[in-house]
Every structure is written in structure tokens, then in C-alpha cells.
């Protein structure tokens, strides 16, 4: 079950003005779930994936060529 949060509106408004948003807080409180729900039309990428992490580490510019992604 997903619970909508008041922060979702703030997140959407912030995304209109900034290309990068940091969402942080205590572990397992729904940060990633909320981001995936709010930006559900975007591809989800986690740097927990070894291949994605290596791409980011070896080529910091790679994300500039990757459109429509959410990095968590």
C-alpha cells in the first residue's frame, strides 16, 4: 500500500526549477518509493547496480547523455 505524502507536491514543483534534487532521510522511510511514484514516467536507475555504478564512476559525463532518468 502506498501512502501519498504532502511532500510530493513540493518535489514536483522543485523539479520544475532544478535538474538535480537530493532526497535524504532515515533508512526505509519511503524516499525511493515516493520518487518512483512521483516520477513514474521516468526510468528508474539505482547505483546499487554494479554496471550503472561503474558507468557513473568511470565517466561522470554519462548522465548528461542519459535523458529521462531518476537516480536514486
PEUR-V782066 format. One record per residue. N is the residue number from 1. RES is the residue in one letter. OMEGA is omega in whole degrees, 0 to 359 (999 if undefined). D_FIRST is the distance of its C-alpha to the first C-alpha in Angstrom with 1 decimal. Layout:
n=N res=RES omega=OMEGA d_first=D_FIRST
n=N res=RES omega=OMEGA d_first=D_FIRST
This chain:
n=1 res=X omega=179 d_first=0.0
n=2 res=X omega=178 d_first=3.8
n=3 res=X omega=177 d_first=6.6
n=4 res=X omega=182 d_first=9.9
n=5 res=X omega=177 d_first=12.8
n=6 res=X omega=181 d_first=16.4
n=7 res=X omega=181 d_first=17.5
n=8 res=X omega=179 d_first=16.2
n=9 res=X omega=179 d_first=19.4
n=10 res=X omega=180 d_first=21.6
n=11 res=X omega=179 d_first=20.4
n=12 res=X omega=178 d_first=21.3
n=13 res=X omega=180 d_first=24.6
n=14 res=X omega=181 d_first=25.5
n=15 res=X omega=178 d_first=25.0
n=16 res=X omega=185 d_first=27.6
n=17 res=X omega=184 d_first=30.2
n=18 res=X omega=179 d_first=29.5
n=19 res=X omega=180 d_first=29.1
n=20 res=X omega=180 d_first=27.7
n=21 res=X omega=176 d_first=25.0
n=22 res=X omega=179 d_first=24.3
n=23 res=X omega=184 d_first=21.0
n=24 res=X omega=180 d_first=21.5
n=25 res=X omega=181 d_first=20.4
n=26 res=X omega=180 d_first=19.6
n=27 res=X omega=173 d_first=18.2
n=28 res=X omega=177 d_first=14.5
n=29 res=X omega=175 d_first=13.4
n=30 res=X omega=181 d_first=11.4
n=31 res=X omega=180 d_first=14.5
n=32 res=X omega=179 d_first=14.4
n=33 res=X omega=179 d_first=10.8
n=34 res=X omega=180 d_first=11.9
n=35 res=X omega=179 d_first=15.2
n=36 res=X omega=179 d_first=14.0
n=37 res=X omega=182 d_first=12.0
n=38 res=X omega=182 d_first=15.0
n=39 res=X omega=187 d_first=17.6
n=40 res=X omega=177 d_first=16.1
n=41 res=X omega=181 d_first=19.6
n=42 res=X omega=178 d_first=21.0
n=43 res=X omega=181 d_first=21.4
n=44 res=X omega=178 d_first=19.6
n=45 res=X omega=175 d_first=22.2
n=46 res=X omega=179 d_first=21.9
n=47 res=X omega=170 d_first=25.2
n=48 res=X omega=177 d_first=24.2
n=49 res=X omega=186 d_first=25.6
n=50 res=X omega=182 d_first=29.3
n=51 res=X omega=179 d_first=30.7
n=52 res=X omega=179 d_first=28.9
n=53 res=X omega=179 d_first=29.8
n=54 res=X omega=176 d_first=33.4
n=55 res=X omega=181 d_first=33.6
n=56 res=X omega=181 d_first=32.6
n=57 res=X omega=185 d_first=35.0
n=58 res=X omega=181 d_first=37.9
n=59 res=X omega=182 d_first=37.7
n=60 res=X omega=180 d_first=36.2
n=61 res=X omega=186 d_first=36.9
n=62 res=X omega=182 d_first=34.7
n=63 res=X omega=178 d_first=31.8
n=64 res=X omega=180 d_first=34.2
n=65 res=X omega=180 d_first=34.6
n=66 res=X omega=181 d_first=30.9
n=67 res=X omega=174 d_first=29.6
n=68 res=X omega=178 d_first=26.1
n=69 res=X omega=173 d_first=24.4
n=70 res=X omega=178 d_first=21.9
n=71 res=X omega=181 d_first=23.0
n=72 res=X omega=999 d_first=20.7
